[in-house]
Amino acid sequence: MTESNTPEQALQPEQAKEKPEEKKRSGFARFFSRNKDKTEQESSEPVSVEEGLDKSRTSLMGKIGNVFKGSFDINDDLFDELEEVLITSDIGVEASLEIVERLRERVKSDKIQDAPGVIAGLRAEIASVLKPAEQPWDVLHQRPYVMLMVGINGVGKTTTTAKIAKQFRDQGKTVMLAAADTFRAAAVEQLQEWGRRMDIPVVAQAHGADAAAVAYDALNSAIVKGSQVLIIDTAGRLHTQSDLMEQLQKINRVLSNLDPSMPHEVMQILDAGTGQNALSQLEHFQKAVGVTSVCLTKLDGSAKGGLAISLTQKYGLPIRYIGVGEGYMDLKPFNAKEFSNALIPDITNQIGNEA
């Protein structure tokens, strides 16, 4: 006879399977590994969204499990507890209040009376809040389609730029890169080497050169060569670094002087590990350069997947990509339903008749 799970057991996350120790390799090696042995091939298999959100799911479902521990009533106290769970899971106060209020109405109208029903309702409401971040993206409506990559230091901006470029190239698009992070010599060299390995042209100048001049040269080159996509990497900066923020604004002006529609995309790279601080980062960059989309990286490294919800609820910007691993295929196009399902799984089949 198979033992049935109680609601609290079903809601407790499974313990992560122990993984054998792997020899540490640099991010560069992991991204562009040329070794074809079995171990390398296995380690480079794409990470699923569900796998990438494991830490976030484990943390959130553990807290939700405590809400439904033992006997419980579906009443105001339970909703208050769920609200607290969401707030402490980087979903933010405003988004949490909105989600729980919608959940109250759903539970009432659908006459939900059990834990699986409440959890399913919560998952559906989260997907609904996230839906505005899942927007169509036609990168070929302009030629070249010009993307400006922005963000603070350490969020993985240059690496993400290379991953996006490779995905575009693999889709058959002609791509050009611009190394406008002239503030950091290593960033120029890094992008040039990635361009060489991907067979994608990179426009660059010497360390310390005018970043706007690099962007200008790259745009003219992209036009002459008929490139479909131009991706401009810029220096990481804090909003307090006024000189570097002004440099970004100058790049914007130079591009718009050539064509008022440029840049067509200003994508801010945000590290999920920064949690609610990312909201402040986005606010400052949006004021300075008019951010039009977001890429949320390093979701696999923290339990802060709820950040996607608070970002969407507050700004409503498209989330073009989420980073759930280190390989270029681990940069995934954002899908609201897939994300919410990975964050809060269906527990219906895990609960026996006792539920």
Contacts in CASP RR format, 6 or more apart in sequence:
PFRMAT RR
TARGET T0000
AUTHOR 0000-0000-0000
METHOD contacts of the structure
MODEL  1
MTESNTPEQALQPEQAKEKPEEKKRSGFARFFSRNKDKTEQESSEPVSVE
EGLDKSRTSLMGKIGNVFKGSFDINDDLFDELEEVLITSDIGVEASLEIV
ERLRERVKSDKIQDAPGVIAGLRAEIASVLKPAEQPWDVLHQRPYVMLMV
GINGVGKTTTTAKIAKQFRDQGKTVMLAAADTFRAAAVEQLQEWGRRMDI
PVVAQAHGADAAAVAYDALNSAIVKGSQVLIIDTAGRLHTQSDLMEQLQK
INRVLSNLDPSMPHEVMQILDAGTGQNALSQLEHFQKAVGVTSVCLTKLD
GSAKGGLAISLTQKYGLPIRYIGVGEGYMDLKPFNAKEFSNALIPDITNQ
IGNEA
4 351 0 8 1.000
4 352 0 8 1.000
4 353 0 8 1.000
4 354 0 8 1.000
4 355 0 8 1.000
5 350 0 8 1.000
5 351 0 8 1.000
5 352 0 8 1.000
5 355 0 8 1.000
6 70 0 8 1.000
6 351 0 8 1.000
6 352 0 8 1.000
6 354 0 8 1.000
6 355 0 8 1.000
7 65 0 8 1.000
7 68 0 8 1.000
7 70 0 8 1.000
7 114 0 8 1.000
7 115 0 8 1.000
7 116 0 8 1.000
7 347 0 8 1.000
7 351 0 8 1.000
7 355 0 8 1.000
8 65 0 8 1.000
8 66 0 8 1.000
8 68 0 8 1.000
8 69 0 8 1.000
8 70 0 8 1.000
9 350 0 8 1.000
10 115 0 8 1.000
10 116 0 8 1.000
10 347 0 8 1.000
10 350 0 8 1.000
10 351 0 8 1.000
10 355 0 8 1.000
11 61 0 8 1.000
11 62 0 8 1.000
11 64 0 8 1.000
11 65 0 8 1.000
11 68 0 8 1.000
11 115 0 8 1.000
11 119 0 8 1.000
11 347 0 8 1.000
12 61 0 8 1.000
12 62 0 8 1.000
12 65 0 8 1.000
13 57 0 8 1.000
13 58 0 8 1.000
13 61 0 8 1.000
13 62 0 8 1.000
16 54 0 8 1.000
16 58 0 8 1.000
22 39 0 8 1.000
22 43 0 8 1.000
25 33 0 8 1.000
27 159 0 8 1.000
27 326 0 8 1.000
28 190 0 8 1.000
28 193 0 8 1.000
30 43 0 8 1.000
30 44 0 8 1.000
30 326 0 8 1.000
30 327 0 8 1.000
31 159 0 8 1.000
31 162 0 8 1.000
31 163 0 8 1.000
31 194 0 8 1.000
31 326 0 8 1.000
31 327 0 8 1.000
31 328 0 8 1.000
32 194 0 8 1.000
32 197 0 8 1.000
33 40 0 8 1.000
33 44 0 8 1.000
44 327 0 8 1.000
46 327 0 8 1.000
46 329 0 8 1.000
46 330 0 8 1.000
47 300 0 8 1.000
47 324 0 8 1.000
47 325 0 8 1.000
47 327 0 8 1.000
47 330 0 8 1.000
48 324 0 8 1.000
48 342 0 8 1.000
49 322 0 8 1.000
49 324 0 8 1.000
49 332 0 8 1.000
49 335 0 8 1.000
49 338 0 8 1.000
49 339 0 8 1.000
49 342 0 8 1.000
50 57 0 8 1.000
50 341 0 8 1.000
50 342 0 8 1.000
50 345 0 8 1.000
51 300 0 8 1.000
51 324 0 8 1.000
52 299 0 8 1.000
52 300 0 8 1.000
52 323 0 8 1.000
52 324 0 8 1.000
52 325 0 8 1.000
52 342 0 8 1.000
53 299 0 8 1.000
53 300 0 8 1.000
53 305 0 8 1.000
53 324 0 8 1.000
53 339 0 8 1.000
53 342 0 8 1.000
53 343 0 8 1.000
54 300 0 8 1.000
55 300 0 8 1.000
55 301 0 8 1.000
55 302 0 8 1.000
55 303 0 8 1.000
56 89 0 8 1.000
56 299 0 8 1.000
56 302 0 8 1.000
56 303 0 8 1.000
56 304 0 8 1.000
56 305 0 8 1.000
56 306 0 8 1.000
56 343 0 8 1.000
57 342 0 8 1.000
57 343 0 8 1.000
57 344 0 8 1.000
57 345 0 8 1.000
58 303 0 8 1.000
59 89 0 8 1.000
59 303 0 8 1.000
60 85 0 8 1.000
60 89 0 8 1.000
60 303 0 8 1.000
60 306 0 8 1.000
60 343 0 8 1.000
60 344 0 8 1.000
61 344 0 8 1.000
61 345 0 8 1.000
63 85 0 8 1.000
63 88 0 8 1.000
63 89 0 8 1.000
64 82 0 8 1.000
64 85 0 8 1.000
64 119 0 8 1.000
64 122 0 8 1.000
64 344 0 8 1.000
67 78 0 8 1.000
67 81 0 8 1.000
67 82 0 8 1.000
67 85 0 8 1.000
68 115 0 8 1.000
68 118 0 8 1.000
72 78 0 8 1.000
72 115 0 8 1.000
74 107 0 8 1.000
74 112 0 8 1.000
74 113 0 8 1.000
74 118 0 8 1.000
78 118 0 8 1.000
79 100 0 8 1.000
79 103 0 8 1.000
79 104 0 8 1.000
82 100 0 8 1.000
82 103 0 8 1.000
82 118 0 8 1.000
82 122 0 8 1.000
83 96 0 8 1.000
83 97 0 8 1.000
83 100 0 8 1.000
86 92 0 8 1.000
86 95 0 8 1.000
86 96 0 8 1.000
86 99 0 8 1.000
86 100 0 8 1.000
87 93 0 8 1.000
87 96 0 8 1.000
89 303 0 8 1.000
89 305 0 8 1.000
89 306 0 8 1.000
90 275 0 8 1.000
90 276 0 8 1.000
90 303 0 8 1.000
90 304 0 8 1.000
90 305 0 8 1.000
90 306 0 8 1.000
90 307 0 8 1.000
90 310 0 8 1.000
91 99 0 8 1.000
91 306 0 8 1.000
91 307 0 8 1.000
91 309 0 8 1.000
91 310 0 8 1.000
92 276 0 8 1.000
92 309 0 8 1.000
92 310 0 8 1.000
92 313 0 8 1.000
94 310 0 8 1.000
94 313 0 8 1.000
94 314 0 8 1.000
95 129 0 8 1.000
95 309 0 8 1.000
95 310 0 8 1.000
95 312 0 8 1.000
95 313 0 8 1.000
95 314 0 8 1.000
98 129 0 8 1.000
98 313 0 8 1.000
99 122 0 8 1.000
99 125 0 8 1.000
99 126 0 8 1.000
99 129 0 8 1.000
99 309 0 8 1.000
102 125 0 8 1.000
102 128 0 8 1.000
103 118 0 8 1.000
103 121 0 8 1.000
103 122 0 8 1.000
103 125 0 8 1.000
106 112 0 8 1.000
106 121 0 8 1.000
106 124 0 8 1.000
106 125 0 8 1.000
107 118 0 8 1.000
107 121 0 8 1.000
112 118 0 8 1.000
112 121 0 8 1.000
114 355 0 8 1.000
115 347 0 8 1.000
115 351 0 8 1.000
115 355 0 8 1.000
116 346 0 8 1.000
116 347 0 8 1.000
116 348 0 8 1.000
116 351 0 8 1.000
116 355 0 8 1.000
117 348 0 8 1.000
119 344 0 8 1.000
119 346 0 8 1.000
119 347 0 8 1.000
120 346 0 8 1.000
120 348 0 8 1.000
122 344 0 8 1.000
123 340 0 8 1.000
123 341 0 8 1.000
123 343 0 8 1.000
123 344 0 8 1.000
123 346 0 8 1.000
124 340 0 8 1.000
126 309 0 8 1.000
126 340 0 8 1.000
126 343 0 8 1.000
126 344 0 8 1.000
127 336 0 8 1.000
127 337 0 8 1.000
127 339 0 8 1.000
127 340 0 8 1.000
127 341 0 8 1.000
129 309 0 8 1.000
129 312 0 8 1.000
129 313 0 8 1.000
130 308 0 8 1.000
130 309 0 8 1.000
130 312 0 8 1.000
130 336 0 8 1.000
130 339 0 8 1.000
130 340 0 8 1.000
131 336 0 8 1.000
132 312 0 8 1.000
132 316 0 8 1.000
132 318 0 8 1.000
133 294 0 8 1.000
133 308 0 8 1.000
133 311 0 8 1.000
133 312 0 8 1.000
133 316 0 8 1.000
133 317 0 8 1.000
133 318 0 8 1.000
133 319 0 8 1.000
133 334 0 8 1.000
133 336 0 8 1.000
134 318 0 8 1.000
134 319 0 8 1.000
134 334 0 8 1.000
134 335 0 8 1.000
134 336 0 8 1.000
135 318 0 8 1.000
137 318 0 8 1.000
137 320 0 8 1.000
139 145 0 8 1.000
139 168 0 8 1.000
139 173 0 8 1.000
139 228 0 8 1.000
139 229 0 8 1.000
139 265 0 8 1.000
140 173 0 8 1.000
140 228 0 8 1.000
141 264 0 8 1.000
142 261 0 8 1.000
142 264 0 8 1.000
143 226 0 8 1.000
143 227 0 8 1.000
143 228 0 8 1.000
144 176 0 8 1.000
144 219 0 8 1.000
144 222 0 8 1.000
144 223 0 8 1.000
144 226 0 8 1.000
144 227 0 8 1.000
144 228 0 8 1.000
144 229 0 8 1.000
144 230 0 8 1.000
145 228 0 8 1.000
145 229 0 8 1.000
145 230 0 8 1.000
145 264 0 8 1.000
145 265 0 8 1.000
146 219 0 8 1.000
146 222 0 8 1.000
146 230 0 8 1.000
146 232 0 8 1.000
146 255 0 8 1.000
146 262 0 8 1.000
146 263 0 8 1.000
146 264 0 8 1.000
146 265 0 8 1.000
147 164 0 8 1.000
147 229 0 8 1.000
147 230 0 8 1.000
147 231 0 8 1.000
147 232 0 8 1.000
147 263 0 8 1.000
147 264 0 8 1.000
147 265 0 8 1.000
147 266 0 8 1.000
147 267 0 8 1.000
148 215 0 8 1.000
148 232 0 8 1.000
148 234 0 8 1.000
148 248 0 8 1.000
148 251 0 8 1.000
148 252 0 8 1.000
148 255 0 8 1.000
148 263 0 8 1.000
148 265 0 8 1.000
148 266 0 8 1.000
148 267 0 8 1.000
148 289 0 8 1.000
149 157 0 8 1.000
149 160 0 8 1.000
149 161 0 8 1.000
149 231 0 8 1.000
149 232 0 8 1.000
149 233 0 8 1.000
149 234 0 8 1.000
149 267 0 8 1.000
149 269 0 8 1.000
150 157 0 8 1.000
150 234 0 8 1.000
150 236 0 8 1.000
150 248 0 8 1.000
150 266 0 8 1.000
150 267 0 8 1.000
150 268 0 8 1.000
150 269 0 8 1.000
150 285 0 8 1.000
150 289 0 8 1.000
150 291 0 8 1.000
151 157 0 8 1.000
151 234 0 8 1.000
151 236 0 8 1.000
151 237 0 8 1.000
151 268 0 8 1.000
151 269 0 8 1.000
151 270 0 8 1.000
151 281 0 8 1.000
151 285 0 8 1.000
152 236 0 8 1.000
152 237 0 8 1.000
152 238 0 8 1.000
152 239 0 8 1.000
152 281 0 8 1.000
153 236 0 8 1.000
153 237 0 8 1.000
153 238 0 8 1.000
154 236 0 8 1.000
154 271 0 8 1.000
155 236 0 8 1.000
155 269 0 8 1.000
155 270 0 8 1.000
155 271 0 8 1.000
155 274 0 8 1.000
155 297 0 8 1.000
155 298 0 8 1.000
156 269 0 8 1.000
156 271 0 8 1.000
156 297 0 8 1.000
156 298 0 8 1.000
157 233 0 8 1.000
157 234 0 8 1.000
157 236 0 8 1.000
157 269 0 8 1.000
158 181 0 8 1.000
158 187 0 8 1.000
158 190 0 8 1.000
158 191 0 8 1.000
158 233 0 8 1.000
160 269 0 8 1.000
160 295 0 8 1.000
160 297 0 8 1.000
160 321 0 8 1.000
160 323 0 8 1.000
160 331 0 8 1.000
161 177 0 8 1.000
161 191 0 8 1.000
161 231 0 8 1.000
161 233 0 8 1.000
162 177 0 8 1.000
162 191 0 8 1.000
162 194 0 8 1.000
162 195 0 8 1.000
162 198 0 8 1.000
162 328 0 8 1.000
163 327 0 8 1.000
163 328 0 8 1.000
163 331 0 8 1.000
164 231 0 8 1.000
164 295 0 8 1.000
164 321 0 8 1.000
164 331 0 8 1.000
165 175 0 8 1.000
165 177 0 8 1.000
165 194 0 8 1.000
165 195 0 8 1.000
165 198 0 8 1.000
165 200 0 8 1.000
165 229 0 8 1.000
165 231 0 8 1.000
166 198 0 8 1.000
166 200 0 8 1.000
166 328 0 8 1.000
167 328 0 8 1.000
167 329 0 8 1.000
167 331 0 8 1.000
168 175 0 8 1.000
168 228 0 8 1.000
168 229 0 8 1.000
169 175 0 8 1.000
169 198 0 8 1.000
169 199 0 8 1.000
169 200 0 8 1.000
173 228 0 8 1.000
173 229 0 8 1.000
174 225 0 8 1.000
174 226 0 8 1.000
174 227 0 8 1.000
174 228 0 8 1.000
174 229 0 8 1.000
175 200 0 8 1.000
175 227 0 8 1.000
175 228 0 8 1.000
175 229 0 8 1.000
175 230 0 8 1.000
175 231 0 8 1.000
176 200 0 8 1.000
176 201 0 8 1.000
176 202 0 8 1.000
176 203 0 8 1.000
176 218 0 8 1.000
176 221 0 8 1.000
176 222 0 8 1.000
176 225 0 8 1.000
176 227 0 8 1.000
176 229 0 8 1.000
176 230 0 8 1.000
176 231 0 8 1.000
177 191 0 8 1.000
177 194 0 8 1.000
177 195 0 8 1.000
177 200 0 8 1.000
177 201 0 8 1.000
177 202 0 8 1.000
177 203 0 8 1.000
177 218 0 8 1.000
177 230 0 8 1.000
177 231 0 8 1.000
177 232 0 8 1.000
177 233 0 8 1.000
178 202 0 8 1.000
178 203 0 8 1.000
178 204 0 8 1.000
178 214 0 8 1.000
178 215 0 8 1.000
178 217 0 8 1.000
178 218 0 8 1.000
178 219 0 8 1.000
178 230 0 8 1.000
178 231 0 8 1.000
178 232 0 8 1.000
178 233 0 8 1.000
179 187 0 8 1.000
179 188 0 8 1.000
179 191 0 8 1.000
179 192 0 8 1.000
179 202 0 8 1.000
179 203 0 8 1.000
179 204 0 8 1.000
179 205 0 8 1.000
179 214 0 8 1.000
179 233 0 8 1.000
180 211 0 8 1.000
180 212 0 8 1.000
180 214 0 8 1.000
180 215 0 8 1.000
180 218 0 8 1.000
180 232 0 8 1.000
180 233 0 8 1.000
180 234 0 8 1.000
180 235 0 8 1.000
180 251 0 8 1.000
181 187 0 8 1.000
181 188 0 8 1.000
181 191 0 8 1.000
181 211 0 8 1.000
181 233 0 8 1.000
181 234 0 8 1.000
181 235 0 8 1.000
181 236 0 8 1.000
182 188 0 8 1.000
182 205 0 8 1.000
182 206 0 8 1.000
182 207 0 8 1.000
182 208 0 8 1.000
182 209 0 8 1.000
182 210 0 8 1.000
182 211 0 8 1.000
182 214 0 8 1.000
182 235 0 8 1.000
183 208 0 8 1.000
183 211 0 8 1.000
183 235 0 8 1.000
183 236 0 8 1.000
183 237 0 8 1.000
183 244 0 8 1.000
184 235 0 8 1.000
184 236 0 8 1.000
185 207 0 8 1.000
187 233 0 8 1.000
187 235 0 8 1.000
188 204 0 8 1.000
188 207 0 8 1.000
191 202 0 8 1.000
191 204 0 8 1.000
191 233 0 8 1.000
192 202 0 8 1.000
192 204 0 8 1.000
194 200 0 8 1.000
194 202 0 8 1.000
195 201 0 8 1.000
195 202 0 8 1.000
196 202 0 8 1.000
201 221 0 8 1.000
201 225 0 8 1.000
201 227 0 8 1.000
203 214 0 8 1.000
203 217 0 8 1.000
203 218 0 8 1.000
203 221 0 8 1.000
204 214 0 8 1.000
205 213 0 8 1.000
205 214 0 8 1.000
205 217 0 8 1.000
211 234 0 8 1.000
211 235 0 8 1.000
211 247 0 8 1.000
211 250 0 8 1.000
211 251 0 8 1.000
212 247 0 8 1.000
212 250 0 8 1.000
212 251 0 8 1.000
212 253 0 8 1.000
212 254 0 8 1.000
214 232 0 8 1.000
215 232 0 8 1.000
215 251 0 8 1.000
215 254 0 8 1.000
215 255 0 8 1.000
216 254 0 8 1.000
216 255 0 8 1.000
216 258 0 8 1.000
218 230 0 8 1.000
218 232 0 8 1.000
219 230 0 8 1.000
219 255 0 8 1.000
219 258 0 8 1.000
219 262 0 8 1.000
221 227 0 8 1.000
222 230 0 8 1.000
232 251 0 8 1.000
232 263 0 8 1.000
234 247 0 8 1.000
234 248 0 8 1.000
234 251 0 8 1.000
235 244 0 8 1.000
235 247 0 8 1.000
236 244 0 8 1.000
237 244 0 8 1.000
237 245 0 8 1.000
237 248 0 8 1.000
239 245 0 8 1.000
239 281 0 8 1.000
239 284 0 8 1.000
239 285 0 8 1.000
239 288 0 8 1.000
245 288 0 8 1.000
248 288 0 8 1.000
248 289 0 8 1.000
249 288 0 8 1.000
249 289 0 8 1.000
252 263 0 8 1.000
252 266 0 8 1.000
252 289 0 8 1.000
255 262 0 8 1.000
255 263 0 8 1.000
256 262 0 8 1.000
256 263 0 8 1.000
265 292 0 8 1.000
265 293 0 8 1.000
266 289 0 8 1.000
266 290 0 8 1.000
266 291 0 8 1.000
266 292 0 8 1.000
266 293 0 8 1.000
267 291 0 8 1.000
267 292 0 8 1.000
267 293 0 8 1.000
267 294 0 8 1.000
267 295 0 8 1.000
267 320 0 8 1.000
268 281 0 8 1.000
268 282 0 8 1.000
268 285 0 8 1.000
268 286 0 8 1.000
268 291 0 8 1.000
268 293 0 8 1.000
268 294 0 8 1.000
268 295 0 8 1.000
269 294 0 8 1.000
269 295 0 8 1.000
269 297 0 8 1.000
270 278 0 8 1.000
270 281 0 8 1.000
270 282 0 8 1.000
270 294 0 8 1.000
270 295 0 8 1.000
270 296 0 8 1.000
270 297 0 8 1.000
270 307 0 8 1.000
270 311 0 8 1.000
271 278 0 8 1.000
271 297 0 8 1.000
271 298 0 8 1.000
272 278 0 8 1.000
272 296 0 8 1.000
272 297 0 8 1.000
272 298 0 8 1.000
272 299 0 8 1.000
272 301 0 8 1.000
272 302 0 8 1.000
272 304 0 8 1.000
272 305 0 8 1.000
272 307 0 8 1.000
272 308 0 8 1.000
273 298 0 8 1.000
273 301 0 8 1.000
273 302 0 8 1.000
273 304 0 8 1.000
273 307 0 8 1.000
274 281 0 8 1.000
274 304 0 8 1.000
275 302 0 8 1.000
275 304 0 8 1.000
275 307 0 8 1.000
276 307 0 8 1.000
276 310 0 8 1.000
278 307 0 8 1.000
278 311 0 8 1.000
279 310 0 8 1.000
279 311 0 8 1.000
279 314 0 8 1.000
282 291 0 8 1.000
282 294 0 8 1.000
282 311 0 8 1.000
282 315 0 8 1.000
282 317 0 8 1.000
285 291 0 8 1.000
286 315 0 8 1.000
291 317 0 8 1.000
292 317 0 8 1.000
292 318 0 8 1.000
293 317 0 8 1.000
293 318 0 8 1.000
293 319 0 8 1.000
293 320 0 8 1.000
294 311 0 8 1.000
294 315 0 8 1.000
294 317 0 8 1.000
294 318 0 8 1.000
294 319 0 8 1.000
294 320 0 8 1.000
295 319 0 8 1.000
295 320 0 8 1.000
295 321 0 8 1.000
295 322 0 8 1.000
295 323 0 8 1.000
295 331 0 8 1.000
296 305 0 8 1.000
296 307 0 8 1.000
296 308 0 8 1.000
296 311 0 8 1.000
296 319 0 8 1.000
296 321 0 8 1.000
296 322 0 8 1.000
296 323 0 8 1.000
296 334 0 8 1.000
297 322 0 8 1.000
297 323 0 8 1.000
298 323 0 8 1.000
299 305 0 8 1.000
299 322 0 8 1.000
299 323 0 8 1.000
299 324 0 8 1.000
299 325 0 8 1.000
300 323 0 8 1.000
300 324 0 8 1.000
300 325 0 8 1.000
300 330 0 8 1.000
305 343 0 8 1.000
306 343 0 8 1.000
308 319 0 8 1.000
308 322 0 8 1.000
308 334 0 8 1.000
308 339 0 8 1.000
311 317 0 8 1.000
311 319 0 8 1.000
312 319 0 8 1.000
318 334 0 8 1.000
319 334 0 8 1.000
320 333 0 8 1.000
320 334 0 8 1.000
321 331 0 8 1.000
321 332 0 8 1.000
321 333 0 8 1.000
321 334 0 8 1.000
322 331 0 8 1.000
322 332 0 8 1.000
322 334 0 8 1.000
322 339 0 8 1.000
323 330 0 8 1.000
323 331 0 8 1.000
323 332 0 8 1.000
324 330 0 8 1.000
324 331 0 8 1.000
324 332 0 8 1.000
325 331 0 8 1.000
END
